[in-house]
Amino acid sequence: MKKRLFFLCLAFIVLPAAGFCESIFKVNGQKLEEGGSATLFKSDLEASKIEFEFHGDNLSAVEISLDGGRSWETAKKEDDAFILRYRPLRDDKFNPVLLLTTTDNVKKIYKTNAEIVYCVNKPDEAIALCLEKLETYYENQKIDNFINLFSSQFPDRVKFKESIQNDFYNYRNIRFSYRVDRKVFDNDYGGAVCDVYFERKYENRDGASGSDNATINIRFDKEDSGWLITGFRNNTIFGSSLLTANSTSAGDASASNPDLKISSSDISVTNTGTGILTASISVNVHNDGNSVANSVKLKYYKKVTSASGIATDSDFVEIATKTISSILPGSQESAQTVTYNFSGATSVTADYKVVVDYDNLIAESDETNNSAVKTVSLTATVDLSVSASDIIITSPYGTHTVKVTVHNPGTLNLTNVSVKILFKYGSAPADSDVLTTTTVSSISAGSTADTGEFSYTNSGPGTYYFKAIIDPSNTITESDETNNQASNTYSI
């Protein structure tokens, strides 16, 4: 990607995806909604390139950044769309940001809040290869190769290796077969859970033949070194002589097992958005059991029950997954905060559900306390304000000019804000003494915007009175309606 770094002091209007009218953002021909996600594989691409496509009104140029704004590439205008074709070189994740230039040379940052995951190989192939190696290394008793198929986060990995070594001591002429009965991938294809049926035949040290079988629930995760096994459940084959409760669980509840627990009081939801209503979800998970729980996976859901500006949900919708590396017995750990953007909403009431150990890979002494739901109402802060110092008066000889700075201390981006400026010479203006009524096209959350400058003829020595009224028709419902007016004077 060609690098073009920006160090110019430019004023950009920052918009969420929903803040730019009549806009469509596509990835490989598929429309990508604000805050959405897409997973692409090399086999999905034409000429090994990802195609980013943007449609918008009154645009002269579009530039796209895939690295958070550190570098930009110019999209090519093709018919009514701006298109960038990018060739990824390795597995990667992209969060596109667009710099839009309008036909009147106004620059706007367009945040998609979307995530695109690119994988060279499809995960089916990686998992199949991992299982083939599992079979080969076990049959040929290659202990180091076998154990390297398991993540360093695999519970009690050292003890598990000892149990496999014990298998190799007690059995010989091992023959293995397997089939995959079920396979479910995470939404971002970064992990999967498979039900795998294994059948083992062997001879013991006395030469007697034996056989056994089991359906093992296996968790795979994509790590830096490739796809590895991070969890076993219902295992009665691998390391069968030295099975431990949490490492290769046979599925029986035991007092020595961990006990993962979550309640509604462990879920906290707050609005942390600037420019868009954003739910930030924090979760604490307890381990009330007697052994450590490793690689604890959480799944998050939301169900909007009432809202202003967006549709409600008929059922829970998955929004994220997170992992806690380990939780010691008798302690608790916090998961990484999850955020969800409610684009276009000014208020939302939703149920937030969190499920711990959602793929049921950790054997626990109590499996009934692994989920909780919390209902929370969030409201975006909408507020406009003006003060006396925001009425800026200049006096070139013969003509005065005045402009008004409007503040948006709220948490939503606002557009088409009406401003009325009143003026009178010699005394305070009445409502009928209107100099002008103008519109500020947009004000980003937490920022300000100016009206244009308006002039009038100097009437001679004396005092000139000005008054500014923001949203004079009261069309915008605000959290504070008392700070929308201010007055200032100028004397000659």
N, C-alpha and C positions, 0 to 999 in steps of 0.2 A: 504494500500500500504506500503510495507516495505521501511523504510527510509535508504538511503545511501547518506550521505552528502559528497560533495567533497571539500576538503580544500587543495589539492595538487596543486603545481604550474606546471600545465601541459600546453603545447602549443597545442591548438586545431585549426584546420582549420574549419572556420565557413562557411557553404554553405547554400544558399537557396535551396529549393527543386529542382529547375532546374539545380543546380550546381553539381549534382552527377549522373554520367552516368548510364543509364540502371537501373534506380530505379523505383519501384512501391510501393506506399503506399495505403493500403486498410483498410477500416473500415467495419466490418461485410460483407466482401466479395465484397464490392463495391469500385472501384478505386476512390480515393479522390485526385483531382488535387491540385497543389500548390495554396494556397490562397482560396481554396474552403470551403464549409460548408456542414454539414449534421445534420439532426435532427433525433434522435432515441427515441423510446418509449419502455417502459418495455415489451410490448407485441411483439416487434420486436426481442427481444433478445433470444438466446438459453441458457438455464440454467441461465438466468438473468445476462449474462455477455456480455460486448462489446468486440469484437475481433479486435485487431490491428495487421495488417499483413504487413511485409516489405520484398521486394525483391531487392537485390542489388548484384553487382559483387564483388568477392574477399573479402568477409567479414568473420571474425571469431566470432564476437559478435555484438549484438544490444541491447541497453538499451533504455527505453522509459520513458520520464517524462511527466506527465499530469498536473503539477503545475508550469510550467515555469522554471524547472531545480532545484527546491528545493529538490526533491527526485526522485529516479529512480528505475525502475524495469527491470530485465533482461528478454528479450524475449527468448522463447524456439525455438531452431532450429527444424523445421519439414519439411522434404524433402528439397526444395530449398527456403524456406521462414523462416523468424523469426516471431514468433507469441506470442503476449501477450493477455491473456484473463483477463479482469478487471470487477469486480462486483461493479457498482455504487450503493450507498445507498440512494441517494436522487436526486432531480432535480439538475442538475449541467451543467457547460460548461467546455470544455476541449480544450486546444491549444497544441497539441502534439509536443514535441521536441525529436529528436532521437540522441543518442550518438553511432556512428558507429565505430567499431574497425576493421581495415583491416587485411588481412593475414600477412602483414609486420609490424603489430603493430602500425600503424598510426591511431590516433583518430580524428574523424571528427564529428562536430555538424551539424546535418541535420535539418533545420528549415522548417516545413511544411507550416507555415503561415496559417494554416487551423483552423476552429472552429467547434467543435462538440457539439451540444446541446442535452442533455439527459433529458427526461421528464418521470416521473413515469406514469402519466395518460395522455391520449390523450385529447387535448383541447376541442374536441367536447363534451365529457362527462362533463367537467367543465362548459362549457357555458350552456349546457342543465340544469345542476343543478342550476346554477345562475338564469336562467329564471323561473324554477319551484319555487324557493324561492321568486322571485319577485312577481309571481302570488299569492302564499300562503300568504305572509306577507301583500300584499295590500288588498286582500279579507278579511283577519282577522284583518286589521287595526292595525298591529304591527309596529308602526312608527319607533322605534329604530332599529329593525331588518331590516326593509325595507331600511332605509337610510344607514345602514352599508354595503349594497350591492354596494354602490357607493364610488369611491375612494375619498380620501381627496383632490385630485387634480381636482375633478369634479367642474366645474365652478359654483360659487355662491351656494355652497352646503347648506349653512345655509338658504338662501332664498328658495331654493328648498324644504328643509324640512318643512318650514312654509307653502308652497303651498300644500304639501301632507297632512299636518295636517288639512288644510282648506278643502281638499277633504273629509277627514274622518268626519269632522263636518257636511258637507252638504249632504253626501250620506250615505245610509245604505243598507244592503243586497246586497253588491257588488258581482257580479259574473264576472269572467274573463275567457277569452280563448285567445290563441295565436297560431301562427304558424311561423316558420322561413322560409322566402322566399329566402333569399340569405345569404351566409356565406363565407367570404374570410379571410384567415389567413395570417399574416405576414410570411416572409420567414423563420424566426427563431421560428415560432409558439409561440412567446411571446405576441401576440396581435391578435385581429380579429375585423372585421366589419360585422355586421349582419343587414339585413332588416327584421324586425319582425312585423307581422300584429297582432294588438291587437283589441279585441272587448270587450267592457265593458257594463254590464247591471246593473241598480241600481234603488233605490227609493230615491226621494229627501225628504226633511224634511216634506213636506206636504203629503207624501205617494204616489205621482205620479211616475209612472214608466218612465224610460228613458234609452237610450242606445246611444253609440257612438263608433267610431272605427278610427283607424289610423295605417299607416305603419311607424314605427319609425326606423330611422337609428341609431344603437347602437354600440358604440365602447367599446370593452372589452380589458383589459390589465392584464397581469400576474404580480402581485406585491408580495411582501414578504408574505403577509397574504393570498394570493390566487388570483383567478380571480375576478376582480372588474370592474364595469362600470365606464368609464372615460369620456363618452360623449353621449349626446342625440341629435338628430336632427329630425325635423318634428314632434315633440311631441305635440299633442293637447289633451292628456288624463291625464297623470300623473301631478297633480298639475295644472289642467286646469284653475282654477280660478285666479291663481297668476303667470302665465307664465312670465318669464323674457327673454329678448332678447338673452342673451348669455348662460344662464344655461339650458333652455329646449326649445330652439328655435323652433318656429313654421315654420321657413323657410322664413319669410317675411323680406326683406331688410328694415333696419331702421336706422335713423340717430344716434341712440344710440348704434348701433352695433360696434364692432371692425372692422378694415379694415387692413388685413395682406397684405404686399406688399414686393416683391422682384424683383430686376432687375439684369442684367448681372454684373453691377459694384459692387453688393453685394457678388459676388462669386470670391474667390481667390484660385488659384491652383498653387502650387509650388512643386518642386522635393525635397523631404527630405530623400530619400533612401540612405542607405549605403550597397552596395553589390547588389542592385537591384533597378531599376527605380521605384520610388514610388510617386504617385500623392497624395498630402495632400490638402484636399478641405475644405476651411473655408467659412462660410456663415453668413451674417447678415440678419435678418428679421425685417422689420419695422411694427409698428402698427399705421397707420394714422387715426384710428377711434376714437370713443369717449368712449369706455369701454375696460376693460382689456380682453385680450385673454389668456385663460388657456390651458395647455396641447396641445401646438402647435406642430403638427407632421410634419416632413419633410421626403421626399423620394428623394434619390439621384440616378442618372443614368449617364452612360457614353456611348459614341459612338465613337469608334476609326475610324477616317477617313483615316489616313495614318500612317504607322509605319515601323520601321526597326527591324526585328527579330520576330514579332508576326503578327497574322492575323488582318484584319480590321473587323468592325461590320456593319451589314446591317441595324440595327436599334438600338435604345437605349436599354441598358441592365441595370437592377436595380442592384445597388451595396451596398446600405445601407439605413437604416432609423434612424432618431434621433428625440428627443423630447426636446422642450424648455418649461420649466415649466410654465412660464407666461411672457407676454409682456404688459407693461402698455401703456395706450393710449398716443400717441405722442412720443413714445420712440422706441428704437430698442434693440435687443438682439442677441448675437452670439450663434450659435449652436456648439456642440462639434465637433471638427475636425474629418473628415472622411479620411482614407487613403486607397489607392488601389494600389496593387503591379502589375506592368507590367513585369512579369517574362520573361527573355530572350530578352527583347527589349532594344535597345540602343537609340532610339528616338521614340516619339509618339506624334501625333497630334490628339486631341479628342475633341468632344463636351461634356460638362458637364452640365447636366440639374438637377435643383432642383425644386421640387414641394412642396409648403407649404399647410398644411391642405389637404393632398392628399385624405383623406377619406371624406372630405367635411362635417365635423361635426360642424364646427364653422360658425354660421350665420354672414355674413359680409355685410357691406354697398356696397362693390364692390367685386365681385367674379372673376373679369377678370384679376387681377394682381398677381396671386398666383404662377406663375412659371417663370423661366428665364433660359436661356442657355448661356454658355460662351465657346468659343473655345480657347484652350491653347495648345501650343507646348512645350514639355519637351524633353530634351536631357540629357542622362547620361554622366557624365564626365569620360572619359577614359584617363589616364595619367600614365606614368612610368618615374621614375627619378633615377639618380645616381650622387653622388658627389665624390670628391677626398677622403674624409674621409671614404667613403663606400668601397674603395679598401683596404682591410685589409691584411697587409703584415707581416709575422713573419719570424724570421731568426734563426732557430736552426742551430748549426754549421754544415757546409757542405751542407745543403739543405734549400732553401727558400720555403715557402708556401704562397699562395695567395687565398683569397676568396672575393666575391663581395656581398654586401647587396643591394638588389633592392627594391625601394620604389614604392608603389601604392597609390598616394594621390587622386585618382579618386573615383568615387562612384559605380563602378562595380567590382565584383570579377573577377580576370583574371587567366587563366590557360595556361600552356605550353609557358612560356615566355622565349625566346631565349636570351642567354648572351654570347658575344664573349669577351675573355680576350686576349689582345696582350702583348707581352713582348720582351724587348731587353736590352742587356747589353751595357752600354757606351753611348747610344744615344736614342732619342725617337723612339719608334717602328713605322714601316710602316704597311700598311694594311696587308702585307704578313707575318708579324711576329706574327703569331697566336700561342698562348700557348694552348688554348682549346676553343671549343664552346660547351656550356652546356645548359641545360634547367631547369628552375625553374617550378616545376609542378603546383603550384597554389600560388596566392598572394591575400589575402582578401582585400577588399576595406579599405583604410585608414591604412594599415599595411605594414610590410616589410617581405622579405624572403631572405635567404642566398643561394648562390650556395655552392657546395661542396668545399673542399680545394684542390688546385692543386699545385704540387711541381715541382721544376726544380733544376739542379745542380748549386752550387755556383761557379762562374767563378773567384773569387778572389776579391781584393779590387776594389772599383769603385762605379759607380751609376747604379742602376737597374731601368728601366723605365717600367711602367705598364699603360695600358689603358683598360677601360671597355666600351663596347658598348651594350646597351640594345636594343633588337629588331633590330638587325643589318640589316635584310632584309626588315624592315619597313612593316611587315605584319599586325601590329596592328595600326589602325587609332587613333591618340591621339589628345587631345585638345592642347597639347604643345609638339612639336617634337624637341625642342631645348635643352632639359635637359636629353637626353638619352646617353650622353657620358661624361666621366671624366677620368683624368689622375692622377697618383701618382708616387712618386719615393722613392727609399730606397738606402741609401749609406752605404758602409762598409769601 
